[in-house]
Amino acid sequence: MTIKENISLQSFTSFGCNETSRYFTSVASADAILEVLQWCKEKNIPYLILGTGSNVLFTKTYEGLILKNEIAGIVKTNETATEVFLSVGAGENWHHFVSYCVQKGWGGIENLSLIPGTVGASPIQNIGAYGVEVQECIQSVTALDTLNDQWVNLSNHDCAFGYRDSLFKQQKNRYLITQVHFVLQKQPHLRTDYGAIKEVLHEKNIKNPSMADVSNAVIQIRNAKLPDPAKLGNAGSFFKNPSISKTDYEKLALQFPQMMAYPISDKAYKLAAGWLIEHCGWKGVRKGKVGCFEKQSLVIVNYDHASGKEIFDFSEEIIQSVLQKFNLLLEREVNIF
Ligand SMILES: Cc1cc2nc3c(=O)[nH]c(=O)nc-3n(C[C@H](O)[C@H](O)[C@H](O)COP(=O)(O)OP(=O)(O)OC[C@H]3O[C@@H](n4cnc5c(N)ncnc54)[C@H](O)[C@@H]3O)c2cc1C
């Protein structure tokens, strides 16, 4: 175990801010995690597990130890005529895993192509894009429950998945995930109903798309719409799309008939946070080193070595203006530390 001190987190987070961590180490096995946690207990310091840091914002020095997860491995544990079962190390790169499955012809996660991050972080906020959420393919999750230092295997139901939400997000930092167990389909039902995917397939004149066609369409859409963190620091969508009651939606829709929203049940609606932010005039606005991305107002970007605090303050200004105009409190999707 090599523990480094006072490490800049700039290259370990997609926002690229220069906050530091008091201690830093990498873990490549479940045993290494136990060893590191024992060290933290002896020193009585907090700890935090990180994947690629694409959904975090540090606003100050982290006064504990950061464990960078590097647990690797993709293992086929079982298969039937229609399904394949895979156990995947939490430190595996998410897009690499998706590409591997697409190449093998195992379907279910192709719409989640090119989402940055690790496999181990995918259940945390139940990553989702283009009509699919990862919960649809997760069978169970292996994690260390740090409340009692017991290894647990949590079923899909135990994970309490919701929209950008799960048990792991609700009980932050309690579970350290080491493996995610997936069930994928050999004859998947491809999900091409999402508008942008349909358009790309139509442009390319693809009438009977393969899994690879869907994955490539998603990659093309994402490359055109989202900033590349390697070039412009960001963490994807900074805010969640808010859900409101049907009654509140109907009142708001009278005032703002163009508002983008869709029903999620017969009693509730989900609103497009991007639309709300854009209609407060934020799209493309830059203030100093921070800005609201010109092609997608849900994304906050670090233009020029902004600190985590500057990015946080910018997000607070957006929240306040949406509250003022629409009387809606936006919730941050990004994890703030
Ligand atoms: C350009 C861009 C586009 C994006 N698009 C999407 C999108 O379409 N859909 C979407 O859902 N997300 C999207 N995201 C957000 C992000 O990619 C995902 O949330 C991803 O799962 C984060 O993975 P990570 O390894 O970087 O996690 P990190 O940012 O390192 O960690 C995120 C949180 O999970 C915790 N965590 C990480 N690993 C573990 C583990 N093994 N055990 C327990 N806790 C852990 C961390 O402590 C932290 O609280 C995007 C981000 C960017 C930069």
Ligand as a Chemical Component Dictionary entry (heavy atoms), coordinates in Angstrom:
data_LIG
# 
_chem_comp.id                   LIG 
_chem_comp.type                 NON-POLYMER 
_chem_comp.pdbx_formal_charge   0 
_chem_comp.three_letter_code    LIG 
# 
loop_
_chem_comp_atom.comp_id 
_chem_comp_atom.atom_id 
_chem_comp_atom.alt_atom_id 
_chem_comp_atom.type_symbol 
_chem_comp_atom.charge 
_chem_comp_atom.model_Cartn_x 
_chem_comp_atom.model_Cartn_y 
_chem_comp_atom.model_Cartn_z 
_chem_comp_atom.pdbx_ordinal 
LIG C1  C1  C 0 -19.173 14.620 -20.444 1  
LIG C2  C2  C 0 -19.971 13.841 -19.421 2  
LIG C3  C3  C 0 -21.157 13.225 -19.784 3  
LIG C4  C4  C 0 -21.912 12.514 -18.839 4  
LIG N1  N1  N 0 -23.072 11.918 -19.247 5  
LIG C5  C5  C 0 -23.813 11.212 -18.363 6  
LIG C6  C6  C 0 -25.036 10.575 -18.780 7  
LIG O1  O1  O 0 -25.421 10.621 -19.946 8  
LIG N2  N2  N 0 -25.740 9.901  -17.857 9  
LIG C7  C7  C 0 -25.331 9.787  -16.554 10 
LIG O2  O2  O 0 -26.037 9.144  -15.767 11 
LIG N3  N3  N 0 -24.181 10.357 -16.131 12 
LIG C8  C8  C 0 -23.408 11.071 -16.995 13 
LIG N4  N4  N 0 -22.253 11.669 -16.583 14 
LIG C9  C9  C 0 -21.847 11.563 -15.175 15 
LIG C10 C10 C 0 -20.803 10.439 -14.895 16 
LIG O3  O3  O 0 -20.189 10.038 -16.064 17 
LIG C11 C11 C 0 -21.432 9.231  -14.227 18 
LIG O4  O4  O 0 -22.093 9.600  -13.036 19 
LIG C12 C12 C 0 -20.411 8.134  -13.902 20 
LIG O5  O5  O 0 -21.058 6.977  -13.461 21 
LIG C13 C13 C 0 -19.382 8.574  -12.847 22 
LIG O6  O6  O 0 -18.357 7.603  -12.799 23 
LIG P1  P1  P 0 -16.989 7.892  -12.070 24 
LIG O7  O7  O 0 -16.234 6.618  -12.034 25 
LIG O8  O8  O 0 -16.289 9.028  -12.720 26 
LIG O9  O9  O 0 -17.491 8.283  -10.624 27 
LIG P2  P2  P 0 -16.857 9.385  -9.668  28 
LIG O10 O10 O 0 -17.145 10.737 -10.219 29 
LIG O11 O11 O 0 -15.452 9.053  -9.381  30 
LIG O12 O12 O 0 -17.741 9.154  -8.358  31 
LIG C14 C14 C 0 -19.084 9.573  -8.331  32 
LIG C15 C15 C 0 -19.684 9.205  -6.965  33 
LIG O13 O13 O 0 -19.729 7.786  -6.835  34 
LIG C16 C16 C 0 -18.963 7.340  -5.725  35 
LIG N5  N5  N 0 -18.271 6.121  -6.147  36 
LIG C17 C17 C 0 -17.471 5.970  -7.235  37 
LIG N6  N6  N 0 -17.041 4.706  -7.310  38 
LIG C18 C18 C 0 -17.570 4.040  -6.256  39 
LIG C19 C19 C 0 -17.481 2.692  -5.788  40 
LIG N7  N7  N 0 -16.751 1.762  -6.408  41 
LIG N8  N8  N 0 -18.154 2.364  -4.647  42 
LIG C20 C20 C 0 -18.897 3.292  -3.982  43 
LIG N9  N9  N 0 -19.013 4.575  -4.371  44 
LIG C21 C21 C 0 -18.362 4.952  -5.514  45 
LIG C22 C22 C 0 -17.990 8.478  -5.423  46 
LIG O14 O14 O 0 -17.587 8.474  -4.057  47 
LIG C23 C23 C 0 -18.839 9.691  -5.795  48 
LIG O15 O15 O 0 -19.702 10.030 -4.733  49 
LIG C24 C24 C 0 -21.457 12.402 -17.495 50 
LIG C25 C25 C 0 -20.253 13.013 -17.129 51 
LIG C26 C26 C 0 -19.512 13.724 -18.080 52 
LIG C27 C27 C 0 -18.205 14.355 -17.668 53 
# 
loop_
_chem_comp_bond.comp_id 
_chem_comp_bond.atom_id_1 
_chem_comp_bond.atom_id_2 
_chem_comp_bond.value_order 
_chem_comp_bond.pdbx_ordinal 
LIG C1  C2  SING 1  
LIG C2  C3  SING 2  
LIG C2  C26 DOUB 3  
LIG C3  C4  DOUB 4  
LIG C4  N1  SING 5  
LIG C4  C24 SING 6  
LIG N1  C5  DOUB 7  
LIG C5  C6  SING 8  
LIG C5  C8  SING 9  
LIG C6  O1  DOUB 10 
LIG C6  N2  SING 11 
LIG N2  C7  SING 12 
LIG C7  O2  DOUB 13 
LIG C7  N3  SING 14 
LIG N3  C8  DOUB 15 
LIG C8  N4  SING 16 
LIG N4  C9  SING 17 
LIG N4  C24 SING 18 
LIG C9  C10 SING 19 
LIG C10 O3  SING 20 
LIG C10 C11 SING 21 
LIG C11 O4  SING 22 
LIG C11 C12 SING 23 
LIG C12 O5  SING 24 
LIG C12 C13 SING 25 
LIG C13 O6  SING 26 
LIG O6  P1  SING 27 
LIG P1  O7  DOUB 28 
LIG P1  O8  SING 29 
LIG P1  O9  SING 30 
LIG O9  P2  SING 31 
LIG P2  O10 DOUB 32 
LIG P2  O11 SING 33 
LIG P2  O12 SING 34 
LIG O12 C14 SING 35 
LIG C14 C15 SING 36 
LIG C15 O13 SING 37 
LIG C15 C23 SING 38 
LIG O13 C16 SING 39 
LIG C16 N5  SING 40 
LIG C16 C22 SING 41 
LIG N5  C17 SING 42 
LIG N5  C21 SING 43 
LIG C17 N6  DOUB 44 
LIG N6  C18 SING 45 
LIG C18 C19 SING 46 
LIG C18 C21 DOUB 47 
LIG C19 N7  SING 48 
LIG C19 N8  DOUB 49 
LIG N8  C20 SING 50 
LIG C20 N9  DOUB 51 
LIG N9  C21 SING 52 
LIG C22 O14 SING 53 
LIG C22 C23 SING 54 
LIG C23 O15 SING 55 
LIG C24 C25 DOUB 56 
LIG C25 C26 SING 57 
LIG C26 C27 SING 58 
# 
